[in-house]
Amino acid sequence: MLAARKLRSPPTSTPTPTRSTSAAGASWYARPGGAAAGGHRRRGGRGHRAAVNDKRVDEDTGARRRFSSAIPAPWCRRSPRGCRVRPGRHSESSPKPSRRAADPSEHVRRLVSEGIRPRLPWAPLLRTFIADPTPTIALLDLLHADESEYVRRSVANHLNDVAKDHPALAVATARRWLDVGGEPSRWVARHGLRTLVKRGDPDALALLGYGPADGVTVPGFTADPTSVSIGDPVTMSCTLVAEQDTPVVIDYAIHHVGAAGIRAAKVFKWTTRALSARQPVTLSRRHHFREVSVRRLYPGPHRIDVQVNGAVLASVEVHLTRPG
């Protein structure tokens, strides 16, 4: 009986990694979760065939939909045990990465960037590229001015991943792209440095044209209501005044209460403005205190900061309560 059990085949419901020979499922870039290899079909749980839907175009308007975590098949979201092919394990007959970057298909060109992102959401970390992203930068250099916004957005997200671990390298890369590229490259640089801007990194801010917030004040910052239930919105209003003409990037940071106390602040994008000297500007923004998959909300005082060019200039407190 024991010998017979050893000879049994594994259950058909267990996903078995296979190499794809199609252009969209390039083996060199295929990674766990399948989020980057759009259209790659695999056998999922209970013997049914699951597929990643890569046709993110609204049938009514023709507009391309933004990436959603709902795109991968259910078994991709439950477990990272998907395709185990990693960079460096492609066959000798596979096209080189630089050749894929010039592929006529925007999906394949996007795969060059998305498939080797160090911190791709819903997939395991690529620790080799987190430690040294230099090989991936060489490929991004081929794609930052791509004609497809679909590809450029992936390049910007990839650069943002690099910025989290190597800020100086990310800024240097964005500076090089700005020197040789046009408006598409400028958008990629701005979007790719967004994490550094939220952190108030002076080099990233200077590269994008934002200096210190000296001479900028926030004489008024309010939140209404000051007590709100989890799931309900709060409206923030602030007035900014600059002593001289100053371009500013404005964010707001919320210090959420955690189960064991105050957690690190979460920074949210507000807007950008070119402030004129001694001309007050009033801004308004609504924020919903909703729970998401990566953040649970707890009752208690939540501090909200207004951040201008990386500097906190004003704060207000909102008390969060349980609904009902």
Backbone hydrogen bonds, N-H to C=O, Kabsch-Sander energy under -0.5 kcal/mol:
donor,donor_aa,acceptor,acceptor_aa,energy
5,R,1,M,-2.1
6,K,2,L,-1.7
7,L,3,A,-1.1
8,R,4,A,-0.6
8,R,5,R,-0.9
14,T,11,P,-1.3
26,A,23,A,-0.8
27,S,20,S,-0.6
29,Y,26,A,-0.7
30,A,26,A,-1.5
34,G,31,R,-1.6
38,G,36,A,-1.1
39,G,52,V,-0.7
40,H,37,A,-2.0
41,R,39,G,-0.6
42,R,50,A,-1.9
44,G,42,R,-0.5
44,G,48,H,-2.3
47,G,44,G,-0.9
48,H,45,G,-1.5
50,A,42,R,-1.9
50,A,48,H,-0.6
52,V,40,H,-0.6
53,N,51,A,-0.5
53,N,71,I,-1.1
54,D,52,V,-0.8
56,R,54,D,-1.4
57,V,55,K,-1.5
58,D,63,A,-3.3
62,G,58,D,-2.4
65,R,56,R,-3.6
71,I,68,S,-1.8
76,C,73,A,-1.3
77,R,73,A,-1.2
78,R,74,P,-1.6
79,S,75,W,-1.5
82,G,80,P,-2.4
83,C,31,R,-0.5
89,R,86,R,-1.7
94,S,91,S,-1.3
99,R,96,K,-0.7
100,R,96,K,-1.8
101,A,97,P,-1.7
102,A,99,R,-1.1
103,D,100,R,-1.8
109,R,105,S,-2.0
110,R,106,E,-2.4
111,L,107,H,-1.7
112,V,108,V,-1.2
113,S,109,R,-0.9
113,S,110,R,-0.7
114,E,110,R,-3.4
115,G,111,L,-1.9
116,I,113,S,-0.7
117,R,114,E,-1.3
120,L,117,R,-1.0
123,A,120,L,-1.2
126,L,118,P,-2.0
127,R,125,L,-1.1
129,F,126,L,-0.6
130,I,126,L,-1.6
131,A,127,R,-2.1
132,D,128,T,-1.9
136,T,133,P,-0.7
137,I,133,P,-1.9
138,A,134,T,-1.6
139,L,135,P,-0.7
140,L,136,T,-2.2
141,D,137,I,-2.0
142,L,139,L,-1.2
143,L,140,L,-1.6
144,H,140,L,-1.6
146,D,143,L,-2.1
149,E,147,E,-0.5
152,R,148,S,-2.3
153,R,149,E,-2.6
154,S,150,Y,-0.9
155,V,151,V,-2.1
156,A,152,R,-2.4
157,N,153,R,-2.3
158,H,154,S,-2.4
159,L,155,V,-2.5
160,N,156,A,-2.1
161,D,157,N,-1.8
162,V,158,H,-2.0
163,A,159,L,-2.3
164,K,160,N,-1.1
164,K,161,D,-0.6
165,D,161,D,-0.6
165,D,162,V,-1.3
166,H,162,V,-3.1
170,A,166,H,-2.2
171,V,167,P,-2.4
172,A,168,A,-2.4
173,T,169,L,-2.4
174,A,170,A,-2.5
175,R,171,V,-2.4
176,R,172,A,-1.9
177,W,173,T,-2.0
178,L,174,A,-2.3
179,D,175,R,-1.5
180,V,176,R,-1.1
181,G,177,W,-2.6
186,R,182,G,-1.8
187,W,183,E,-2.3
188,V,184,P,-2.0
189,A,185,S,-2.4
190,R,186,R,-2.4
191,H,187,W,-2.8
192,G,188,V,-2.6
193,L,189,A,-1.3
194,R,191,H,-1.1
197,V,193,L,-2.2
198,K,194,R,-2.2
199,R,195,T,-1.7
200,G,196,L,-0.6
200,G,197,V,-1.0
201,D,196,L,-2.8
205,L,201,D,-2.4
206,A,202,P,-2.4
207,L,203,D,-2.1
208,L,204,A,-1.6
209,G,206,A,-1.2
210,Y,205,L,-3.3
211,G,209,G,-0.5
216,V,213,A,-2.0
217,T,241,V,-2.8
220,G,239,T,-0.9
222,T,237,S,-2.7
224,D,235,T,-2.3
228,V,319,H,-2.4
230,I,321,T,-2.4
231,G,289,F,-3.2
232,D,229,S,-2.3
234,V,287,H,-2.4
235,T,224,D,-2.8
236,M,234,V,-0.6
236,M,285,R,-3.6
237,S,222,T,-2.3
238,C,283,L,-2.2
239,T,220,G,-2.4
240,L,281,V,-2.9
241,V,217,T,-2.3
242,A,276,S,-0.6
243,E,215,G,-1.6
246,T,275,L,-2.2
248,V,273,R,-3.4
250,I,271,T,-3.3
251,D,307,Q,-2.7
252,Y,268,F,-2.3
253,A,305,D,-1.9
254,I,266,K,-2.4
255,H,253,A,-0.5
255,H,303,R,-2.9
256,H,254,I,-1.1
258,G,261,G,-4.1
261,G,258,G,-1.1
263,R,256,H,-2.7
266,K,254,I,-2.4
267,V,265,A,-0.6
268,F,252,Y,-3.3
270,W,250,I,-1.5
271,T,250,I,-1.9
273,R,248,V,-2.5
275,L,246,T,-2.7
275,L,273,R,-0.7
278,R,242,A,-3.8
279,Q,276,S,-1.8
281,V,240,L,-2.3
283,L,238,C,-3.1
285,R,236,M,-2.6
287,H,234,V,-2.8
289,F,232,D,-2.2
289,F,287,H,-0.5
290,R,288,H,-1.7
292,V,295,R,-1.9
295,R,292,V,-1.3
298,Y,257,V,-0.6
300,G,320,L,-2.3
302,H,318,V,-3.3
303,R,255,H,-0.8
304,I,316,V,-3.3
305,D,253,A,-2.8
306,V,314,A,-2.8
307,Q,251,D,-3.0
307,Q,305,D,-0.5
308,V,306,V,-0.5
308,V,311,A,-3.1
309,N,249,V,-2.5
309,N,307,Q,-0.5
311,A,308,V,-2.1
313,L,306,V,-2.5
313,L,311,A,-0.5
314,A,306,V,-0.9
316,V,304,I,-2.1
318,V,302,H,-2.6
319,H,226,T,-3.3
320,L,300,G,-2.8
320,L,318,V,-0.6
321,T,228,V,-2.2
